[in-house]
């Protein structure tokens, strides 16, 4: 019997990719000499390269913090690895924008620093959720125990939830990988979530957009799952239990599973 639903946060309930895109667009508009799309792509490329060059990169992969979250996060979290990120990220944020400008022919570290600070403001100003998020959660929250299982730094994920407080108030539990010490798809964080919710794997469905974290981790832990395949991708090596194109389509699947004996 299904009693509990685990939900991913970013790009499952929160439309994080759109928030990042809108922050880039608003920030790049400040450089009148350049096509905003060209500058955005240059900064994205430089950010990835720089992010992967830091000694903190293996930790960010384990916890699940991407380069574009690094462009606006503070990472003032507990732990030695987060302390390193806290020290590195201000310089990373400035350098990513400065290097992006330079790749477009503008060598101006002062402007790079200004844009880095502007991007942080713009990201905070552009929280987006999917149009169906609250309706779907409202249809489920009185029938099932809801647990939010999200990768990321606690400071960053809690900021996202503060910007959109209507999400957290619909959940019974919130588990953040940076608090636990390992991220999805590590089975340990799924087992920890099962313990927090006081349920077995057979009582849970995991809902998420990422094959390599949400679905792979659920598979490894024996948890049924629903993959929200926003971009019509093909599941080759990781096979979800169920697949949908958008969030609202999970409702009939959950109801069908719940009716099974």
C-alpha positions as CSV (number, residue, x, y, z in Angstrom):
1,X,0.0,0.0,0.0
2,X,1.4,3.4,-0.9
3,X,1.3,5.8,2.0
4,X,4.1,8.2,1.2
5,X,5.4,10.2,-1.8
6,X,8.9,11.5,-2.2
7,X,9.2,14.6,-4.4
8,X,12.3,16.1,-5.9
9,X,12.4,19.9,-5.8
10,X,14.4,21.5,-8.7
11,X,12.7,21.1,-12.1
12,X,10.1,18.9,-10.6
13,X,8.1,21.4,-8.4
14,X,10.3,24.5,-8.8
15,X,11.1,25.5,-12.3
16,X,14.8,26.2,-11.5
17,X,16.0,26.1,-15.1
18,X,13.6,28.9,-16.0
19,X,14.7,31.0,-13.0
20,X,18.3,30.7,-14.1
21,X,17.5,31.5,-17.7
22,X,15.5,34.6,-16.6
23,X,18.3,35.8,-14.3
24,X,20.8,35.4,-17.1
25,X,18.6,37.3,-19.6
26,X,18.0,40.2,-17.2
27,X,21.7,40.4,-16.2
28,X,23.1,40.2,-19.8
29,X,20.8,43.0,-20.9
30,X,23.1,45.3,-18.9
31,X,25.9,44.9,-21.5
32,X,24.6,46.9,-24.5
33,X,27.6,46.1,-26.7
34,X,26.8,42.4,-26.8
35,X,24.0,40.1,-27.8
36,X,22.6,38.9,-24.5
37,X,22.3,35.3,-25.8
38,X,26.0,35.2,-26.8
39,X,27.1,36.6,-23.5
40,X,24.9,34.1,-21.6
41,X,26.4,31.2,-23.5
42,X,29.9,32.4,-22.9
43,X,29.4,32.8,-19.2
44,X,27.8,29.4,-18.9
45,X,30.8,27.8,-20.7
46,X,33.3,29.7,-18.6
47,X,31.4,28.9,-15.4
48,X,31.4,25.2,-16.1
49,X,35.1,25.1,-16.9
50,X,36.1,27.0,-13.8
51,X,33.7,25.2,-11.5
52,X,35.1,21.8,-12.6
53,X,38.7,23.1,-11.9
54,X,38.2,23.6,-8.2
55,X,39.1,21.1,-5.5
56,X,35.5,21.3,-4.3
57,X,34.1,19.8,-7.5
58,X,34.0,16.2,-6.3
59,X,32.0,17.4,-3.3
60,X,29.6,19.4,-5.3
61,X,29.0,16.3,-7.5
62,X,28.3,14.1,-4.5
63,X,25.9,16.6,-2.9
64,X,24.4,17.7,-6.2
65,X,25.2,21.4,-6.6
66,X,25.5,22.6,-10.2
67,X,27.7,25.4,-11.6
68,X,24.8,27.9,-12.0
69,X,23.8,27.4,-8.4
70,X,27.4,28.3,-7.6
71,X,26.8,31.6,-9.4
72,X,24.3,32.8,-6.8
73,X,24.7,30.7,-3.6
74,X,26.4,31.8,-0.4
75,X,27.2,28.3,0.9
76,X,27.5,29.5,4.5
77,X,26.7,26.0,5.7
78,X,28.3,23.8,8.3
79,X,31.2,21.5,7.4
80,X,34.7,21.7,6.0
81,X,33.7,21.3,2.4
82,X,31.1,24.0,2.6
83,X,33.7,26.3,4.3
84,X,35.9,25.8,1.2
85,X,33.0,26.7,-1.1
86,X,32.1,29.7,1.0
87,X,35.7,31.0,0.5
88,X,35.9,30.1,-3.2
89,X,32.5,31.1,-4.6
90,X,32.7,34.9,-4.5
91,X,35.8,34.7,-6.7
92,X,34.2,32.1,-8.8
93,X,31.2,34.2,-9.4
94,X,33.3,37.2,-10.4
95,X,35.7,35.2,-12.6
96,X,32.9,33.3,-14.5
97,X,31.4,36.6,-15.6
98,X,34.8,38.3,-16.2
99,X,36.0,35.3,-18.3
100,X,32.7,35.2,-20.2
101,X,33.1,38.9,-21.1
102,X,36.6,38.3,-22.1
103,X,35.5,35.4,-24.4
104,X,33.2,38.0,-26.1
105,X,36.1,40.5,-26.5
106,X,35.6,42.7,-23.4
107,X,38.4,42.6,-20.8
108,X,36.8,44.4,-17.8
109,X,37.0,42.7,-14.4
110,X,35.1,45.6,-12.8
111,X,32.1,45.0,-15.1
112,X,32.5,41.2,-14.4
113,X,32.1,41.9,-10.7
114,X,29.1,44.1,-11.2
115,X,27.4,41.5,-13.4
116,X,28.1,38.7,-10.9
117,X,26.4,40.8,-8.1
118,X,23.5,41.6,-10.5
119,X,23.0,38.0,-11.3
120,X,22.5,37.1,-7.7
121,X,19.9,39.8,-7.3
122,X,18.1,38.7,-10.5
123,X,18.0,35.0,-9.5
124,X,16.4,36.0,-6.2
125,X,13.9,38.1,-8.1
126,X,12.9,35.3,-10.4
127,X,11.5,32.3,-8.5
128,X,9.3,30.1,-10.7
129,X,7.1,27.1,-10.0
130,X,5.4,24.9,-12.6
131,X,1.8,26.0,-13.2
132,X,0.5,22.6,-11.9
133,X,2.7,22.4,-8.8
134,X,0.3,23.6,-6.1
135,X,-2.8,22.0,-7.5
136,X,-1.0,18.6,-7.7
137,X,0.3,18.9,-4.2
138,X,-3.1,19.9,-2.9
139,X,-4.7,16.8,-4.4
140,X,-2.1,14.6,-2.7
141,X,-1.3,16.1,0.7
142,X,-4.3,14.9,2.6
143,X,-4.1,11.4,1.2
144,X,-0.4,10.8,1.5
145,X,2.6,11.7,3.6
146,X,4.8,14.0,1.5
147,X,8.6,14.2,1.8
148,X,10.7,16.6,-0.2
149,X,14.0,14.9,-1.1
150,X,16.3,17.5,-2.7
151,X,20.0,17.6,-3.6
152,X,21.9,20.8,-2.8
153,X,23.4,23.1,-0.1
154,X,21.0,23.7,2.8
155,X,21.5,27.4,2.5
156,X,20.6,27.4,-1.2
157,X,17.7,25.0,-1.0
158,X,16.2,26.8,2.0
159,X,16.5,30.1,0.2
160,X,14.5,28.6,-2.7
161,X,11.9,27.4,-0.3
162,X,11.8,30.8,1.4
163,X,11.2,32.5,-1.9
164,X,8.3,30.1,-2.6
165,X,7.0,29.3,0.9
166,X,3.9,27.6,-0.4
167,X,5.9,24.5,-1.3
168,X,7.4,23.7,2.1
169,X,4.1,24.2,4.0
170,X,2.6,21.3,2.0
171,X,5.3,18.8,3.1
172,X,5.6,16.7,6.2
173,X,9.3,16.3,5.9
174,X,12.2,18.0,4.0
175,X,15.5,16.2,3.4
176,X,18.4,18.1,1.9
177,X,21.5,16.3,0.7
178,X,23.9,18.8,2.1
179,X,22.5,18.1,5.6
180,X,22.8,14.4,5.2
181,X,26.3,14.4,3.6
182,X,25.5,12.5,0.4
183,X,23.1,13.2,-2.5
184,X,20.9,11.3,-4.8
185,X,21.4,8.7,-6.3
186,X,23.3,7.4,-3.3
187,X,21.0,4.8,-1.7
188,X,22.0,6.1,1.8
189,X,19.9,9.3,1.4
190,X,16.9,7.3,0.3
191,X,17.2,5.0,3.2
192,X,17.6,8.0,5.5
193,X,14.4,9.5,4.0
194,X,12.5,6.1,4.5
195,X,13.6,6.2,8.2
196,X,12.5,9.9,8.6
197,X,9.1,9.0,7.1
198,X,9.0,5.7,9.1
199,X,8.0,3.7,6.0
200,X,9.3,0.8,3.9
201,X,10.4,1.1,0.3
202,X,7.2,-0.7,-0.8
203,X,5.1,2.1,0.6
204,X,6.7,4.9,-1.4
205,X,6.7,6.4,-4.8
206,X,9.5,8.8,-5.8
207,X,8.6,11.6,-8.3
208,X,11.4,13.5,-10.1
209,X,12.8,14.8,-13.3
210,X,16.3,13.5,-13.2
211,X,17.0,10.0,-14.4
212,X,20.5,9.9,-13.0
213,X,19.6,11.1,-9.5
214,X,15.9,10.7,-8.6
215,X,15.2,7.6,-10.7
216,X,18.5,5.8,-10.4
217,X,18.6,6.3,-6.6
218,X,15.0,5.1,-6.2
219,X,15.7,2.0,-8.4
220,X,18.7,1.2,-6.2
221,X,16.6,1.4,-3.1
222,X,13.7,-0.6,-4.4
223,X,11.3,2.4,-4.5
224,X,8.7,2.7,-7.3
225,X,9.2,5.9,-9.3
226,X,7.7,8.3,-11.8
227,X,10.0,10.1,-14.2
228,X,8.8,13.5,-15.3
229,X,10.3,13.6,-18.8
230,X,10.0,17.3,-19.6
231,X,12.2,17.2,-22.7
232,X,11.1,13.9,-24.4
233,X,14.4,12.2,-23.6
234,X,15.1,8.5,-24.0
235,X,15.6,6.3,-21.0
236,X,18.4,3.9,-21.9
237,X,20.5,2.7,-19.0
238,X,18.1,3.8,-16.2
239,X,14.6,2.6,-16.6
240,X,11.8,4.3,-14.6
241,X,8.8,2.5,-13.2
242,X,6.5,5.0,-14.9
243,X,7.1,7.9,-17.2
244,X,5.0,11.1,-17.8
245,X,5.5,14.3,-19.7
246,X,4.2,16.7,-17.1
247,X,3.5,16.9,-13.4
248,X,-0.3,16.6,-13.4
249,X,0.0,13.2,-15.1
250,X,1.3,11.6,-11.9
251,X,-2.1,11.8,-10.3
252,X,-3.8,8.9,-12.1
253,X,-0.7,6.7,-11.8
254,X,-0.5,7.2,-8.1
255,X,-4.2,6.5,-7.7
256,X,-3.9,3.4,-9.8
257,X,-0.9,2.1,-7.8
258,X,-2.7,2.9,-4.5
259,X,-5.7,0.7,-5.6
260,X,-3.5,-2.3,-6.1
261,X,-3.4,-4.8,-3.3
